[in-house]
């Protein structure tokens, strides 16, 4: 199991603060997720994504809902999970 804690698109990042991103917050976040998911596919590990209050593309509330699940390829649907913050996980 690989726990991925945000922020994934940090509100405090220089490019975010200076409006220098080449796409919308949502598009950049989706690209980040895609890179992580595709980069770990051969390992076959379970991925758990936990949001942060500093994720600029996500709801800035607490407790935080899970990220909206993007369209995942069929081979990733069973191994990629989106949870809230806080959450309780049971591993094995």
BELSUL-V302759 format. One record per backbone hydrogen bond with DSSP energy under -1.0 kcal/mol. CO is the residue of the C=O (numbers start at 1). NH is the residue of the N-H. E is the energy in kcal/mol with one decimal. If there is no record, write none. Layout:
co;nh;e
CO;NH;E
CO;NH;E
//
This chain:
co;nh;e
2;48;-2.5
4;50;-3.0
9;56;-2.7
10;13;-1.9
13;17;-2.8
14;18;-2.0
15;20;-3.2
16;19;-1.4
24;28;-2.5
25;29;-2.4
26;30;-2.5
27;31;-1.9
28;32;-2.2
29;33;-2.6
30;34;-2.5
31;35;-2.3
32;36;-2.2
33;37;-3.1
34;38;-2.8
35;39;-2.0
36;40;-1.0
40;44;-1.1
46;2;-3.2
47;81;-2.7
48;4;-3.6
49;83;-2.2
50;6;-2.5
52;55;-1.7
54;11;-2.5
55;58;-1.6
59;61;-1.3
64;85;-1.9
73;76;-2.0
76;79;-1.2
76;80;-1.4
79;47;-3.6
81;49;-2.9
85;64;-3.0
//
